[in-house]
């Protein structure tokens, strides 16, 4: 049997164990016969899974796709507290009114080591925050029922994953090795366990793809809403009155539509990635919830102490010809209403970043650039700042959540009005996935 080559020898692994207790180890394999979707279909098993993909500008596949199935643990919200599940063991952790802080305490157990040759994401917590998580760090009224009954947040801890390189057509099979102590026995066991998980994942990739069962649609798809047209119009009129009164300058109202699907959520994701390729596409299964999405916008990013936020507001369809496309872009940038809305959201973004950035570091790196996606074009800006000493990524999330593009401005008053006017709580919609 041929000897396998891993990114680290046992000796190199042992040396890195002095720097932290979570070390990514990987083996690279050729994957020119695979796609992220086929690879996902082969490895998918159990109650947790994810596929994260990106199409830059809605036209070109970004370099990396990230996918995994199975997890070492799941953390989800239940009646305001955290529940940590490892195998068959469940531990309830009182949130004490601050679930993000409790999540930080759990994650602080891990001290990941940076290894050359890997992209920015190599494992960790993957999941979602619902829009209603904002109630745990902002004082908001509680007027509406939660008709969906989903956890306010759920994260899986992914320790073994595939990093699909769409350029080199190779897959890095990554296993994050948790080293329990500095004892040589524990270091050897962590290395052995990680390599075993890598080989098990590769064995799954060698299996044939399980073709999804084709199901005939029995009747036309119908949608139901959480409000009728008249109620929606009343909600809009009431919001306009708040704007005239000076309470807010904008509120982003929503309407929920529901339908029964006759396929799996992953097959729905497959259709979405073809119909609406976007910079941030995801399929997520965790905590009894399956989420599918395709978005042009990040909530916020904090990397190496640099915070970046990209407000997107102002939209036109794509042109049928290059000439029409350019004309629509000029029309978009000349539209006073679109410009005013965008500038307002840039100001809101500067305020959000400023809550956790070092004094004087907040700046607008780019203002009102047109970015083109598969079906539409948007006005996009970028706000950045240097993370203030003593602040963490959890503080950044609290400061910027939810996005101003799904709430309004001023943000707190807009959310109060949304709670007053919308008939149900939003759930995962207008929250964040990542």
C-alpha positions in Angstrom: 0.0 0.0 0.0 1.4 3.4 -1.0 2.4 5.8 1.7 0.1 8.8 1.8 1.5 12.3 1.8 -0.1 14.8 4.2 0.6 18.5 4.6 2.5 18.0 7.8 4.7 15.2 9.1 4.2 14.0 12.6 7.4 15.9 13.6 6.1 19.2 12.0 2.7 18.6 13.7 4.4 18.1 17.0 6.2 21.4 16.7 3.0 23.3 15.9 1.2 21.8 18.9 3.3 24.2 21.0 1.5 27.1 19.2 -2.1 26.0 19.7 -4.5 23.1 20.2 -6.3 23.0 16.9 -4.1 22.2 13.9 -5.4 21.8 10.3 -3.9 18.8 8.5 -4.8 18.1 4.9 -4.2 15.8 1.9 -4.6 17.2 -1.6 -6.2 15.0 -4.4 -7.0 15.6 -8.0 -10.6 16.4 -8.7 -11.0 17.1 -12.4 -13.9 14.7 -12.6 -15.7 16.3 -9.7 -17.8 19.4 -9.1 -18.6 20.8 -5.7 -22.2 19.5 -6.1 -21.1 15.9 -7.0 -18.6 15.9 -4.2 -21.2 17.1 -1.7 -23.6 14.4 -2.9 -21.0 11.7 -2.1 -20.0 12.9 1.3 -23.4 14.0 2.6 -24.5 12.0 5.6 -26.2 12.7 9.0 -28.0 15.7 10.3 -25.5 18.4 9.6 -24.0 19.6 6.3 -23.1 22.7 4.3 -21.9 23.9 0.9 -20.6 27.4 0.5 -19.9 28.7 -3.0 -19.3 32.0 -4.8 -19.7 33.4 -8.3 -17.7 36.6 -8.5 -19.8 39.3 -10.2 -22.5 36.7 -10.9 -20.4 35.5 -13.9 -17.1 33.8 -12.8 -16.8 31.0 -10.2 -14.6 32.1 -7.3 -11.6 30.0 -6.6 -12.8 28.1 -3.6 -15.9 26.2 -2.6 -16.2 24.8 1.0 -18.3 21.7 1.9 -18.7 19.4 4.7 -21.1 16.9 6.4 -21.1 15.6 9.9 -19.8 17.6 12.8 -18.1 17.2 16.2 -20.7 19.3 17.9 -23.8 21.4 17.3 -24.7 24.6 19.3 -28.2 25.9 19.0 -30.6 28.2 20.8 -33.5 26.7 22.8 -35.8 28.8 24.9 -33.2 31.6 25.1 -30.4 29.3 26.3 -27.6 27.4 24.4 -27.7 23.7 23.9 -24.4 22.0 23.1 -24.8 18.5 21.5 -21.8 16.2 21.2 -23.0 12.8 19.9 -25.8 11.7 22.3 -24.8 14.1 25.1 -26.7 17.4 25.5 -25.5 20.2 27.7 -27.8 23.2 28.4 -25.9 26.4 29.0 -27.7 29.4 30.5 -27.3 32.4 28.1 -27.7 34.9 31.0 -29.1 37.3 28.4 -26.0 37.2 26.2 -25.9 34.1 24.0 -23.1 35.5 21.7 -20.9 35.9 24.7 -21.6 32.3 25.8 -20.8 31.2 22.3 -17.5 33.1 22.4 -16.6 31.3 25.7 -17.3 27.9 24.1 -15.2 28.8 21.0 -12.3 30.2 23.1 -11.5 26.6 24.1 -10.0 26.3 20.6 -6.7 27.9 19.8 -6.3 27.4 16.0 -2.9 27.3 14.4 -2.3 29.0 11.0 -0.8 26.7 8.4 0.5 27.9 5.1 -1.2 26.9 1.8 -4.8 27.1 3.0 -7.4 29.7 2.3 -9.0 31.9 5.0 -11.6 29.3 6.0 -10.4 25.9 7.2 -13.1 24.9 9.6 -14.8 26.1 12.8 -18.4 27.1 13.4 -20.8 27.2 10.4 -24.4 28.3 10.9 -26.9 31.1 11.1 -28.2 33.9 13.2 -31.8 34.8 12.9 -33.0 38.4 12.6 -34.5 38.1 16.0 -31.1 37.5 17.6 -30.8 41.3 17.7 -33.2 41.3 20.7 -30.4 39.8 22.8 -28.2 42.9 22.4 -30.6 45.7 21.6 -33.7 46.8 23.6 -36.6 46.2 21.3 -40.3 45.6 21.9 -41.6 42.0 21.7 -45.0 42.3 20.0 -45.2 39.5 17.5 -45.4 35.7 17.6 -42.8 33.5 16.2 -44.8 31.5 13.8 -41.9 29.4 12.5 -40.6 28.2 15.9 -37.0 27.8 14.6 -33.9 28.3 16.8 -32.7 31.9 16.9 -29.2 30.5 16.0 -27.6 27.2 15.2 -24.0 26.3 14.5 -22.2 23.1 13.6 -18.6 22.7 14.5 -17.0 21.4 11.3 -13.7 19.6 11.9 -13.4 17.7 8.6 -14.2 19.4 5.3 -13.4 19.7 1.6 -11.9 22.8 0.1 -12.6 22.6 -3.6 -10.1 24.6 -5.7 -12.1 25.6 -8.8 -8.9 26.8 -10.5 -6.5 23.9 -10.0 -9.3 21.3 -10.0 -7.9 19.8 -6.8 -9.5 19.2 -3.4 -7.8 19.7 -0.1 -9.3 17.2 2.4 -8.8 19.0 5.7 -9.1 17.5 9.2 -8.6 19.8 12.2 -6.8 17.9 14.9 -7.7 18.8 18.4 -4.7 18.2 20.7 -5.9 17.6 24.3 -2.5 18.2 26.0 1.2 18.6 25.3 1.9 14.9 26.1 3.5 13.1 23.2 0.8 10.4 23.4 -2.0 12.9 22.9 -0.1 14.6 20.1 0.3 11.2 18.3 -3.3 10.3 18.9 -4.6 13.6 17.5 -2.4 13.2 14.4 -3.5 9.6 13.9 -7.2 10.5 14.3 -7.0 13.4 11.8 -5.3 11.2 9.1 -8.0 8.6 9.7 -10.7 11.1 9.1 -9.0 12.4 6.0 -8.9 8.8 4.5 -12.5 8.2 5.5 -13.6 11.3 3.6 -11.5 10.4 0.5 -13.1 6.9 0.6 -16.5 8.6 0.4 -15.4 10.6 -2.6 -14.6 7.4 -4.5 -18.1 6.2 -4.3 -20.5 6.8 -7.2 -22.8 9.8 -7.0 -26.3 8.9 -5.7 -28.6 10.3 -8.3 -31.6 12.1 -6.8 -35.0 10.5 -7.4 -37.0 12.5 -10.0 -40.4 13.4 -8.6 -43.2 14.5 -10.8 -44.9 17.7 -9.8 -48.5 16.6 -9.0 -50.1 20.1 -9.1 -49.2 23.7 -9.8 -47.1 25.4 -7.2 -49.1 27.9 -5.1 -47.8 30.5 -2.6 -49.4 31.8 0.5 -48.4 35.0 2.3 -48.4 36.1 5.9 -50.5 39.1 4.9 -52.9 40.1 2.2 -52.4 43.0 -0.3 -54.5 45.4 1.7 -52.6 44.8 4.9 -49.3 45.2 3.1 -50.5 48.5 1.7 -51.6 49.7 5.2 -48.1 48.8 6.5 -46.5 50.9 3.7 -48.8 53.9 4.4 -48.0 53.7 8.2 -44.3 53.6 7.5 -44.5 56.7 5.2 -46.2 58.5 8.1 -43.3 57.6 10.4 -40.9 59.0 7.7 -42.9 62.3 7.4 -43.0 62.6 11.2 -39.2 62.4 11.3 -39.0 59.1 13.2 -37.0 57.4 10.5 -35.6 58.1 7.0 -36.2 54.5 5.8 -37.6 51.1 6.9 -37.2 47.9 4.9 -40.4 46.0 5.2 -40.8 42.4 4.4 -43.5 39.9 3.4 -43.2 36.1 3.8 -44.3 33.8 1.1 -44.6 30.0 1.6 -45.0 27.0 -0.6 -44.8 23.2 -0.3 -41.9 21.8 -2.3 -41.9 18.3 -3.9 -38.2 17.8 -3.8 -35.3 18.1 -1.3 -33.9 21.5 -0.2 -30.5 20.6 -1.7 -32.2 20.1 -5.1 -33.7 23.5 -4.6 -30.2 24.9 -4.0 -29.0 23.2 -7.2 -31.6 25.1 -9.2 -30.9 28.4 -7.4 -27.2 28.3 -8.1 -27.9 27.9 -11.8 -30.8 30.4 -12.0 -29.2 33.1 -9.8 -25.5 32.6 -9.4 -24.2 35.1 -6.8 -21.1 36.0 -4.7 -22.5 34.3 -1.6 -24.4 31.0 -2.1 -25.1 28.5 0.6 -26.9 25.3 1.5 -26.9 24.7 5.3 -28.5 21.9 7.4 -28.1 22.3 11.1 -30.3 22.2 14.3 -33.3 20.7 12.4 -33.2 23.6 9.9 -32.3 23.6 6.2 -31.5 27.0 4.7 -30.8 27.8 1.0 -29.7 31.2 -0.2 -28.0 33.3 -2.9 -26.9 36.8 -2.0 -24.6 39.6 -3.3 -23.9 41.0 0.2 -21.8 40.2 3.2 -23.1 41.3 6.6 -19.5 42.2 7.8 -16.0 40.8 7.6 -13.3 41.1 10.2 -9.9 39.7 9.2 -6.5 40.4 10.8 -8.1 43.2 12.7 -9.5 44.9 9.6 -13.3 45.4 9.5 -15.0 45.7 6.2 -18.6 46.3 5.4 -20.1 46.7 1.9 -23.5 48.5 1.7 -25.5 47.5 -1.4 -28.4 49.7 -2.3 -29.7 50.8 -5.7 -30.7 48.3 -8.4 -31.3 48.0 -12.1 -31.8 45.0 -14.3 -29.0 43.9 -16.6 -29.1 45.1 -20.2 -29.8 42.8 -23.1 -26.8 44.3 -24.9 -23.5 45.9 -23.7 -24.7 49.3 -24.8 -28.0 49.0 -22.9 -26.1 47.6 -19.9 -23.9 50.7 -19.8 -26.9 53.0 -20.2 -28.7 51.4 -17.3 -25.6 51.8 -15.2 -25.5 55.5 -16.0 -29.2 55.8 -15.3 -28.7 54.1 -11.9 -25.9 56.4 -10.8 -27.9 59.5 -11.9 -31.1 58.5 -10.0 -31.5 60.9 -7.0 -33.6 58.5 -5.0 -31.1 55.6 -5.5 -28.1 57.9 -4.6 -29.8 59.3 -1.5 -30.7 55.8 -0.2 -27.2 54.5 -0.8 -25.5 57.5 0.9 -27.8 57.0 3.9 -26.8 53.3 4.2 -23.1 54.2 3.8 -23.5 56.6 6.7 -25.2 53.9 8.7 -22.4 51.5 7.9 -19.8 54.1 9.0 -21.7 54.4 12.3 -21.9 50.6 12.8 -18.2 50.1 12.1 -17.3 53.1 14.2 -18.9 51.4 17.3 -16.0 48.9 17.3 -13.2 50.5 15.3 -10.2 52.4 16.6 -10.8 56.2 16.8 -10.0 57.8 13.4 -9.7 54.6 11.5 -13.1 54.4 9.8 -13.1 55.4 6.1 -15.0 54.8 2.9 -12.6 53.0 0.6 -14.9 53.1 -2.4 -18.1 55.0 -2.9 -21.0 54.2 -5.3 -19.4 51.8 -7.7 -21.7 49.8 -10.0 -21.2 46.0 -9.6 -22.9 43.6 -12.1 -24.4 40.3 -11.2 -26.2 37.6 -13.1 -29.5 39.4 -13.5 -29.1 42.8 -11.9 -26.6 45.5 -11.1 -26.2 47.3 -7.8 -24.5 50.4 -6.4 -21.9 49.2 -3.9 -19.5 51.0 -1.5 -17.0 49.7 1.0 -16.5 51.0 4.6 -13.5 49.8 6.6 -12.0 50.4 10.0 -9.3 48.9 12.3 -10.7 46.8 15.2 -10.4 48.6 18.5 -8.0 47.0 21.0 -10.0 44.7 23.3 -12.8 44.2 20.9 -13.6 40.8 19.2 -15.4 39.5 16.1 -18.4 39.0 18.4 -18.5 42.7 19.2 -18.3 43.4 15.5 -21.3 41.1 14.8 -23.3 42.9 17.5 -22.4 46.3 16.2 -23.4 45.6 12.6 -26.3 43.2 13.0 -28.7 43.2 11.3 -27.6 44.8 8.0 -29.0 48.3 7.4 -30.2 47.1 4.0 -32.8 44.8 5.6 -33.8 47.0 8.6 -33.5 50.8 7.9 -32.2 54.0 9.4 -31.9 55.0 12.2 -31.6 51.2 12.7 -33.1 50.8 16.2 -36.2 53.0 15.5 -36.7 51.2 12.1 -36.6 47.8 13.9 -39.1 49.0 16.4 -41.5 50.0 13.6 -40.9 46.7 11.8 -41.9 44.9 15.0 -45.0 47.0 15.3 -46.1 46.6 11.7 -45.1 43.2 10.4 -47.5 40.4 11.5 -44.9 37.8 12.5 -41.3 37.6 13.5 -38.8 37.2 10.7 -36.8 34.1 11.8 -33.7 33.4 9.6 -34.8 36.0 7.0 -32.7 39.2 7.2 -30.3 37.5 9.7 -26.9 36.1 8.6 -25.3 32.8 7.5 -21.6 32.0 7.6 
